[in-house]
Amino acid sequence: MKSGNSSKTFPTNAQQWEVVLAQAPGIDRPLTAEEGAQWDNAVLVNGGGYQAARAAVAAKRKIGQRGLQRAPVKQLVSVRYSPEVIAYFKSEGPGWQTRMDEALKQWIGGHAAQNR
């Protein structure tokens, strides 16, 4: 079984775990600079298992919470667009709302110049 995006395999039995643990840093071997950098965003949980780890990660990332903006620059509005317009912008992938905003700004810029 693969672990994340890594090309290393995840230990599946006690013998494989013993090899991993023997190579792990500890009292006999300090962390290398590269290993230390990997721990910069680590979430450590003492006990509690999976649920405690998920709660700690959620708290660290504040999942589902955007937080306060320094200077809110956009307004939340509810608008209706034709299905073709929505399909076009969504077909370009993530960030479709930002692209739609940019397209509308360009349209305004072109029309504002014509109306002067």
C-alpha angles and dihedrals in degrees: 000000000000121000115226115301092329121116090220120100122238114243111258103181141034094260092055090047091052090055091050093047092048090056094044121106118253139120093334097044127029122215117277117233090258092050091048091053090054089059094055092095097030122133113213121200124186106217125322098102126221099345093051091048092050091048091050092049091047091050092048094048094035088224112210093014120102097185129214119320116231091228115359106226102171133063125222111234136162115233136164122227129182115266090245092058093048092045091051096052094040091050089066090064134236116001094044093139091054090049090049089051091051092049091052091048090052091049091051091048092053094046095043089056091050093050096055 
